[in-house]
Amino acid sequence: MKIISWNVNGIRAAQKKGFAPWLLNCGADVVCIQETKASPSQLDDELLQPKDLSGTQYKSFFNSAKKPGYSGTAIYSKAAPDKIENLGNALFDDEGRVTCAFYGDIAIVSAYFPNSQDGGKRLEYKLSFCDAIFSYCKDLVAQKKNVVLCGDYNIAHKPIDLANPKSNEGNAGFLPEERAWMDKFTQGGFVDTFRHFCQEEKQYTWWSYRFHAREKNVGWRIDYHCVNEEFLPRVKSSKILADVMGSDHCPIELEIEE
């Protein structure tokens, strides 16, 4: 089973850059999307019911923010999930922060963590979301579900996860409080799958549009596939698809044994 996660920075903008053909050719069973910035009523069939001439087809499930053109998550799935649900907390569901699909004993969560913003203006909200998603994942594990928490966490966990850690101390995404939460999460029963397989430097998933940052690979690793520890033996690989364009983020890929 292959799972891809991607912050598309606006699904309608990504559509103009070839998102639909990419989706149909990526080979994933499940594709988790963040920052859709759209409701289903604003999308055409190419995005709602993507299919190609060979019969490849995805079902789509959207959780859109109440605020137009903002936030939002979605899941594309080749097989019909057993069920779809949101976080169940209006504070975060109103911003479309989470879409979860269930397949047997596996819960795949597409999550778009809030940005704490300059000066930490939304840090309290972000940390509240972090604690809520942590509790949600722990509850799923207690229900004998294996969890794959995919998405844009908007956190670079350790200095290795961004190009310029010293100059970014105190900046959103690398704040001590955010990194401390990642410590708590990864010490509390969940594994950063990419770092389980790869300890190399200069592995990033987001680059600023300014100063040719992507061309120079001056980036941050803020997109993750994390799983509960018990599920780790079934994880075969975890990769960054840095060559895929269309957003300021690139997709990440997880392969698991069903």
KEKE-3310 file (N, C-alpha, C; in steps of 0.2 Angstrom, whole numbers, plus 5000, padded with zeros to 4 digits):
npx = (5004:5003:5006:5004:5008:5004:5006:4998:4996:4985:4973:4967:4976:4986:4981:4982:4995:4997:4992:4981:4985:4997:4992:4985:4995:5004:5004:5000:4990:4982:4981:4985:4980:4985:4981:4971:4962:4949:4932:4922:4912:4918:4926:4930:4926:4938:4945:4937:4932:4944:4950:4957:4960:4963:4956:4960:4955:4950:4942:4936:4938:4933:4938:4934:4938:4928:4931:4933:4944:4955:4966:4961:4959:4961:4957:4962:4957:4959:4952:4937:4935:4932:4926:4925:4931:4931:4941:4933:4931:4926:4933:4945:4940:4932:4942:4945:4955:4958:4957:4951:4954:4948:4954:4951:4962:4969:4971:4972:4977:4975:4983:4983:4993:4992:5000:5011:5014:5021:5030:5024:5010:4999:5003:4998:4985:4990:4997:4987:4980:4990:4991:4978:4977:4987:4981:4970:4976:4982:4970:4965:4974:4972:4960:4964:4968:4980:4990:4993:4999:4999:5005:5007:5016:5021:5032:5049:5058:5072:5088:5094:5084:5082:5089:5095:5097:5102:5100:5086:5081:5069:5060:5044:5038:5050:5051:5055:5044:5036:5045:5047:5035:5035:5046:5039:5029:5035:5042:5032:5026:5025:5032:5044:5044:5053:5065:5068:5072:5082:5096:5102:5108:5101:5089:5074:5057:5050:5051:5055:5047:5055:5071:5077:5076:5073:5080:5093:5092:5089:5080:5066:5062:5046:5035:5028:5027:5021:5020:5012:5022:5020:5016:5027:5035:5029:5031:5038:5046:5050:5049:5055:5049:5057:5058:5046:5036:5025:5020:5025:5029:5035:5029:5028:5031:5025:5027:5019:5015:5000)
npy = (4994:5011:5027:5044:5060:5078:5095:5106:5119:5126:5119:5122:5130:5121:5112:5119:5117:5104:5094:5084:5075:5071:5065:5054:5046:5043:5032:5029:5022:5029:5046:5060:5076:5093:5110:5114:5125:5127:5123:5108:5112:5122:5115:5105:5090:5084:5086:5081:5068:5061:5052:5041:5036:5023:5018:5020:5027:5039:5041:5055:5065:5078:5090:5105:5122:5134:5147:5155:5150:5146:5136:5119:5101:5085:5069:5057:5042:5026:5014:5012:5019:5012:5021:5039:5052:5068:5078:5081:5092:5107:5119:5116:5109:5118:5125:5115:5106:5092:5077:5060:5043:5027:5010:4995:4989:5001:5018:5032:5048:5064:5079:5096:5106:5121:5136:5145:5158:5174:5181:5172:5173:5164:5154:5148:5143:5134:5125:5120:5113:5103:5096:5091:5083:5074:5067:5062:5053:5044:5039:5032:5022:5016:5010:5000:5003:5006:5020:5032:5047:5059:5073:5091:5097:5109:5111:5111:5099:5096:5103:5097:5097:5109:5121:5132:5133:5141:5154:5154:5152:5155:5159:5156:5139:5134:5136:5135:5129:5122:5113:5106:5100:5091:5083:5077:5070:5061:5054:5048:5037:5037:5037:5046:5042:5045:5049:5037:5029:5037:5047:5057:5074:5089:5086:5091:5097:5108:5124:5141:5153:5163:5170:5160:5148:5134:5130:5131:5123:5127:5124:5117:5103:5099:5092:5076:5058:5050:5036:5025:5016:5002:4999:5001:4990:4986:4996:4999:5009:5026:5041:5056:5066:5075:5080:5082:5095:5110:5116:5125:5116:5099:5082:5068:5051:5035:5018:5004:4988:4980)
npz = (5000:4995:5001:4998:5003:5002:5003:4993:4992:4987:4978:4966:4960:4959:4950:4938:4936:4933:4942:4941:4931:4937:4949:4944:4939:4949:4956:4969:4982:4991:4992:5002:5004:5008:5013:5003:5000:4994:4991:4988:4979:4971:4962:4948:4938:4935:4947:4957:4953:4948:4934:4922:4904:4905:4915:4928:4944:4956:4972:4980:4995:5004:5017:5020:5024:5033:5030:5015:5002:5010:5020:5023:5020:5011:5005:4993:4986:4980:4983:4991:5007:5024:5032:5034:5043:5053:5064:5075:5083:5083:5084:5076:5065:5059:5051:5043:5046:5047:5039:5040:5035:5035:5034:5036:5049:5049:5051:5041:5042:5036:5039:5042:5050:5060:5055:5066:5064:5062:5076:5084:5084:5082:5090:5102:5097:5088:5096:5104:5094:5090:5102:5102:5091:5094:5105:5098:5090:5099:5105:5094:5093:5105:5102:5094:5082:5068:5065:5053:5052:5041:5033:5033:5045:5049:5056:5059:5066:5071:5071:5059:5051:5043:5033:5038:5053:5064:5061:5060:5073:5084:5074:5066:5065:5069:5083:5100:5108:5098:5094:5105:5107:5096:5101:5112:5105:5097:5107:5113:5108:5094:5078:5067:5052:5040:5046:5052:5042:5035:5039:5033:5029:5022:5017:5012:5012:5009:5002:5001:4990:4987:4982:4974:4982:4981:4970:4975:4985:4999:5011:5021:5031:5034:5032:5035:5038:5051:5061:5073:5085:5086:5073:5065:5060:5049:5040:5025:5017:5017:5009:5001:4988:4980:4967:4961:4955:4957:4968:4983:4992:4992:4987:4999:5002:5007:5010:5014:5022:5019)
capx = (5000:5007:5002:5007:5005:5007:5003:4997:4996:4979:4972:4965:4982:4990:4978:4985:5002:4997:4991:4977:4989:5002:4989:4983:5001:5009:5004:4998:4983:4979:4984:4983:4981:4984:4980:4967:4960:4944:4927:4920:4908:4922:4930:4927:4926:4945:4948:4932:4932:4949:4950:4960:4957:4965:4952:4962:4950:4951:4937:4939:4934:4936:4936:4935:4937:4922:4933:4934:4951:4959:4967:4957:4962:4957:4960:4960:4958:4957:4947:4932:4937:4927:4923:4929:4929:4936:4944:4927:4932:4924:4939:4949:4936:4930:4947:4947:4962:4960:4952:4954:4951:4949:4954:4953:4965:4973:4968:4976:4975:4978:4982:4987:4994:4992:5006:5011:5014:5026:5029:5020:5003:4994:5006:4993:4981:4994:4999:4981:4979:4995:4988:4971:4979:4990:4975:4966:4980:4982:4963:4964:4979:4969:4955:4967:4970:4987:4989:4998:4998:5002:5004:5011:5016:5023:5037:5055:5059:5078:5093:5096:5078:5081:5095:5099:5094:5104:5096:5079:5079:5064:5055:5038:5040:5056:5050:5056:5038:5034:5050:5046:5029:5038:5049:5034:5025:5040:5044:5025:5023:5025:5039:5045:5047:5058:5071:5069:5076:5087:5099:5106:5107:5099:5083:5068:5050:5047:5056:5052:5047:5060:5079:5079:5078:5072:5085:5099:5090:5088:5073:5064:5058:5040:5030:5029:5023:5022:5016:5013:5028:5018:5015:5033:5038:5025:5033:5044:5050:5048:5054:5054:5049:5059:5058:5039:5034:5018:5019:5031:5030:5035:5026:5031:5029:5026:5025:5017:5012:4993)
capy = (5000:5017:5033:5050:5066:5084:5102:5108:5126:5128:5113:5125:5132:5115:5109:5122:5115:5097:5090:5079:5069:5068:5060:5047:5042:5043:5025:5028:5020:5035:5053:5065:5083:5099:5117:5114:5132:5126:5118:5104:5116:5126:5111:5102:5083:5082:5085:5078:5061:5060:5046:5042:5031:5016:5016:5022:5032:5040:5044:5061:5066:5085:5094:5112:5127:5139:5153:5154:5151:5145:5129:5113:5095:5080:5062:5053:5035:5021:5009:5015:5018:5010:5027:5045:5057:5074:5078:5081:5098:5113:5124:5114:5107:5124:5127:5110:5104:5085:5072:5053:5038:5020:5004:4989:4991:5007:5025:5037:5055:5070:5084:5102:5109:5128:5140:5149:5165:5179:5183:5167:5176:5159:5148:5145:5139:5128:5120:5117:5108:5098:5092:5088:5078:5069:5064:5059:5047:5040:5036:5027:5016:5012:5006:4994:5005:5008:5026:5035:5054:5062:5080:5097:5099:5116:5111:5107:5096:5096:5107:5094:5097:5115:5123:5138:5133:5146:5161:5153:5151:5161:5159:5151:5132:5131:5138:5129:5126:5118:5107:5102:5096:5085:5078:5074:5066:5056:5050:5046:5031:5038:5037:5050:5037:5047:5049:5030:5026:5042:5052:5062:5081:5093:5083:5095:5096:5115:5129:5148:5155:5169:5170:5154:5144:5127:5129:5131:5118:5130:5122:5115:5097:5101:5087:5070:5052:5047:5030:5022:5012:4995:4998:5002:4984:4985:5001:4997:5014:5033:5045:5063:5066:5082:5082:5084:5102:5112:5119:5126:5109:5093:5076:5063:5044:5030:5012:4999:4981:4980)
capz = (5000:4995:5003:4997:5006:4998:5003:4986:4991:4983:4973:4959:4957:4957:4944:4932:4935:4931:4947:4940:4928:4942:4953:4940:4937:4954:4958:4976:4984:4995:4992:5007:5002:5013:5010:4997:4998:4990:4993:4982:4974:4967:4959:4942:4939:4935:4954:4961:4951:4943:4931:4915:4899:4907:4921:4935:4946:4963:4975:4984:5001:5006:5023:5018:5029:5032:5027:5008:5000:5016:5024:5020:5019:5007:5004:4987:4988:4975:4986:4996:5014:5028:5034:5034:5049:5054:5071:5079:5087:5079:5083:5071:5059:5055:5047:5038:5047:5047:5036:5042:5031:5039:5030:5041:5055:5047:5050:5038:5044:5032:5043:5040:5056:5059:5056:5072:5062:5065:5083:5088:5085:5083:5093:5107:5093:5085:5101:5105:5088:5091:5108:5100:5086:5098:5109:5093:5087:5105:5105:5089:5095:5110:5098:5091:5075:5067:5063:5049:5052:5036:5032:5034:5052:5050:5061:5058:5072:5073:5066:5053:5046:5040:5030:5042:5060:5069:5059:5061:5080:5086:5069:5066:5063:5073:5089:5105:5110:5093:5094:5112:5106:5092:5106:5116:5101:5095:5113:5116:5105:5087:5074:5061:5047:5036:5050:5054:5037:5033:5043:5029:5029:5016:5015:5013:5009:5008:5000:5000:4983:4986:4982:4971:4987:4979:4966:4979:4991:5005:5013:5028:5031:5038:5030:5039:5039:5057:5063:5080:5085:5084:5066:5061:5056:5042:5035:5020:5015:5018:5004:4999:4981:4979:4960:4959:4956:4957:4975:4987:4995:4987:4990:5002:5000:5012:5008:5020:5020:5021)
cpx = (5004:5003:5007:5004:5008:5003:5003:4997:4991:4978:4970:4971:4986:4987:4980:4992:5002:4995:4987:4981:4994:4998:4987:4989:5006:5009:5002:4991:4979:4984:4981:4985:4980:4984:4976:4964:4954:4938:4925:4916:4912:4926:4927:4928:4934:4948:4943:4932:4937:4949:4954:4957:4958:4960:4954:4958:4952:4944:4940:4934:4937:4933:4938:4934:4931:4925:4935:4942:4956:4960:4963:4962:4958:4961:4957:4962:4955:4952:4943:4934:4931:4923:4928:4926:4934:4938:4938:4928:4931:4929:4944:4946:4933:4935:4949:4953:4964:4954:4955:4950:4953:4949:4956:4956:4969:4969:4973:4973:4979:4977:4986:4987:4995:4999:5006:5012:5020:5025:5025:5013:4998:4997:5001:4988:4984:4995:4993:4979:4984:4993:4982:4973:4983:4985:4971:4969:4981:4976:4963:4968:4975:4963:4958:4968:4977:4986:4995:4996:5002:5001:5009:5011:5018:5028:5043:5058:5066:5083:5094:5090:5077:5088:5099:5096:5096:5100:5089:5076:5074:5059:5049:5040:5047:5057:5052:5050:5035:5039:5049:5040:5031:5042:5044:5030:5029:5042:5038:5022:5023:5032:5039:5048:5052:5065:5073:5074:5082:5089:5103:5103:5104:5093:5077:5062:5047:5053:5052:5052:5053:5067:5081:5080:5078:5078:5092:5098:5091:5081:5072:5061:5052:5034:5032:5024:5025:5017:5017:5018:5026:5018:5022:5036:5035:5027:5039:5048:5046:5052:5051:5054:5050:5058:5051:5038:5027:5016:5025:5033:5031:5031:5030:5028:5030:5023:5024:5015:5005:4992)
cpy = (5006:5023:5039:5056:5072:5090:5105:5116:5129:5123:5116:5127:5126:5112:5112:5120:5107:5092:5084:5073:5066:5063:5054:5043:5041:5036:5024:5026:5025:5041:5058:5072:5088:5105:5117:5121:5132:5122:5114:5108:5120:5122:5107:5094:5080:5082:5081:5070:5060:5053:5046:5036:5024:5013:5017:5028:5033:5043:5050:5062:5073:5087:5101:5117:5132:5145:5152:5155:5150:5138:5123:5107:5090:5074:5059:5046:5030:5016:5013:5014:5015:5016:5033:5049:5063:5073:5078:5087:5104:5118:5123:5112:5113:5127:5121:5106:5097:5081:5065:5048:5031:5015:4999:4992:4998:5013:5029:5044:5060:5076:5090:5106:5117:5131:5145:5156:5169:5181:5178:5169:5170:5153:5144:5140:5133:5123:5116:5111:5102:5093:5088:5082:5072:5064:5059:5052:5042:5036:5031:5021:5012:5008:5001:4996:5007:5015:5029:5042:5057:5069:5085:5099:5106:5116:5107:5105:5097:5101:5104:5095:5104:5117:5128:5138:5138:5152:5160:5152:5157:5162:5154:5145:5129:5134:5133:5126:5121:5112:5103:5098:5090:5080:5074:5068:5060:5052:5047:5041:5032:5040:5042:5045:5039:5046:5042:5027:5031:5047:5057:5069:5083:5089:5087:5094:5103:5120:5136:5149:5160:5166:5163:5148:5136:5125:5128:5126:5121:5129:5120:5108:5098:5096:5080:5064:5049:5041:5028:5017:5004:4994:4999:4996:4983:4991:4999:5002:5021:5038:5052:5063:5073:5084:5084:5091:5103:5115:5121:5121:5104:5087:5072:5056:5039:5024:5007:4993:4982:4975)
cpz = (5000:4996:5002:5000:5003:5000:4996:4986:4987:4978:4966:4956:4955:4951:4938:4931:4934:4937:4945:4936:4932:4946:4950:4938:4943:4957:4966:4976:4987:4994:4997:5004:5008:5009:5003:4995:4994:4993:4987:4977:4969:4962:4953:4943:4938:4942:4958:4959:4946:4940:4924:4910:4901:4912:4928:4937:4954:4966:4979:4990:5004:5013:5022:5024:5028:5029:5020:5007:5005:5018:5020:5019:5014:5007:4997:4988:4982:4977:4991:5003:5018:5030:5034:5040:5049:5062:5076:5084:5082:5078:5078:5064:5055:5050:5042:5040:5047:5043:5037:5038:5035:5034:5035:5047:5055:5047:5047:5039:5039:5036:5041:5047:5055:5059:5062:5070:5065:5072:5087:5089:5085:5086:5098:5103:5091:5090:5104:5100:5089:5097:5106:5095:5089:5102:5104:5091:5093:5106:5100:5090:5100:5108:5094:5083:5074:5063:5059:5049:5047:5036:5033:5041:5054:5055:5059:5065:5075:5069:5059:5048:5043:5038:5035:5049:5064:5067:5060:5068:5081:5080:5069:5062:5066:5080:5095:5107:5105:5093:5100:5111:5101:5096:5109:5112:5099:5101:5116:5112:5097:5084:5068:5056:5043:5040:5052:5048:5034:5038:5039:5030:5022:5013:5017:5010:5007:5007:4999:4992:4981:4985:4979:4976:4985:4975:4970:4985:4998:5008:5020:5027:5036:5037:5032:5037:5045:5058:5070:5080:5084:5077:5062:5058:5050:5037:5031:5018:5016:5014:5003:4992:4979:4972:4957:4961:4956:4963:4978:4991:4990:4991:4994:5002:5006:5009:5013:5017:5023:5026)
residu = (MET:LYS:ILE:ILE:SER:TRP:ASN:VAL:ASN:GLY:ILE:ARG:ALA:ALA:GLN:LYS:LYS:GLY:PHE:ALA:PRO:TRP:LEU:LEU:ASN:CYS:GLY:ALA:ASP:VAL:VAL:CYS:ILE:GLN:GLU:THR:LYS:ALA:SER:PRO:SER:GLN:LEU:ASP:ASP:GLU:LEU:LEU:GLN:PRO:LYS:ASP:LEU:SER:GLY:THR:GLN:TYR:LYS:SER:PHE:PHE:ASN:SER:ALA:LYS:LYS:PRO:GLY:TYR:SER:GLY:THR:ALA:ILE:TYR:SER:LYS:ALA:ALA:PRO:ASP:LYS:ILE:GLU:ASN:LEU:GLY:ASN:ALA:LEU:PHE:ASP:ASP:GLU:GLY:ARG:VAL:THR:CYS:ALA:PHE:TYR:GLY:ASP:ILE:ALA:ILE:VAL:SER:ALA:TYR:PHE:PRO:ASN:SER:GLN:ASP:GLY:GLY:LYS:ARG:LEU:GLU:TYR:LYS:LEU:SER:PHE:CYS:ASP:ALA:ILE:PHE:SER:TYR:CYS:LYS:ASP:LEU:VAL:ALA:GLN:LYS:LYS:ASN:VAL:VAL:LEU:CYS:GLY:ASP:TYR:ASN:ILE:ALA:HIS:LYS:PRO:ILE:ASP:LEU:ALA:ASN:PRO:LYS:SER:ASN:GLU:GLY:ASN:ALA:GLY:PHE:LEU:PRO:GLU:GLU:ARG:ALA:TRP:MET:ASP:LYS:PHE:THR:GLN:GLY:GLY:PHE:VAL:ASP:THR:PHE:ARG:HIS:PHE:CYS:GLN:GLU:GLU:LYS:GLN:TYR:THR:TRP:TRP:SER:TYR:ARG:PHE:HIS:ALA:ARG:GLU:LYS:ASN:VAL:GLY:TRP:ARG:ILE:ASP:TYR:HIS:CYS:VAL:ASN:GLU:GLU:PHE:LEU:PRO:ARG:VAL:LYS:SER:SER:LYS:ILE:LEU:ALA:ASP:VAL:MET:GLY:SER:ASP:HIS:CYS:PRO:ILE:GLU:LEU:GLU:ILE:GLU:GLU)
# end
